[in-house]
């Protein structure tokens, strides 16, 4: 018999998110605030806050929220950003990251979200949660804003050195994500390159390009130059993490710098201030569309459970959206679809041999 919880919903309708409350530049305040905002918006979420119990109780006492939707799971240790990831995961078994990930591994939580140490999240995801059989390298895949909506940048930080077979899997997993989570039918896939011509690129791109062309299960459109990414040239942008992380950081930096200069210009004279009042509504919409925090965190695809990494500087909005993002991920059964796709890939490779 299924027990009834949270306003009449049974356990299968509830997404349980293990949230690392101690990770990130603004922890635990903004993390807890984001959790509260999430349960105030959705009644189909249960948040398991991992961290120092007394600290989290004090933070939660400032809010009014449905008490049955947030539970504190005590974790006495914290993994700091500068710590060696492997050593930290092995040594700090009662850290907020390890405790939360173990809940995902045991099936006590459907997803894990953290703004903490990227290295620890990547290592923990592979060691504790585990890879789907057949997945060579799990990639981090954030949604980035474009003039056409959003594109998926895969990989942006997990695999600095990658092989062609890794990029092919990234393309397949990214296509599944965009179609299932974002509702994009037959999403286009492009590989990051220094020119549109097929013969251009480094050794990795030159080796990967023909492999992607041969994939019948993805909509490969060829090379994508970095300058075209903000225009939405492809739905899935494939690259190794070295290039992906540079693209992501430059993307964010240019956006922030431009907005700063626009604001300075608008405040430079009385005339510009009057003009600013007139364009403010339209400008706010543009800023919202290009605000990466509105798109949640970056999932680490290809694992046996959902692991989502948010920016270390995340505020409550990004934490909230990352939590809600997990609901769609669970509902669309992304892990199951990736598992099926990888198994099919293995079968096809055996048949070719």
Secondary structure, DSSP 8 states (H G I E B T S, - for coil): ---EETTTEEGGG-EEEEEETT-STTTTHHHHHHHHHHHHH-SSEEEEEEE-HHHHHHHHTT----GGGEEEEE--B---TTS-HHHHHHH-TTBHHHHHHHHHHHTS-SEEEE-S-HHHHHHHIIIII-B-TT-S---EEEEEEETTEEEEEE-SSS-SS--HHHHHHHHHHHHHHHHHTS--TT-EEEEE-SSSSTT-S-HHHHHHHHHHHH-TTSEEEEEE-HHHHTTT--SEEE--HHHHHHHHHHHHHHHHHHHHHHHHHHTSSHHHHHHHHHHHHHHHHHHHHT-GGGG--EEETTBSSEEEE--TT--HHHHHHHHHHHHHHHHTTHHHHHHHHHHHHHHHHHHH-
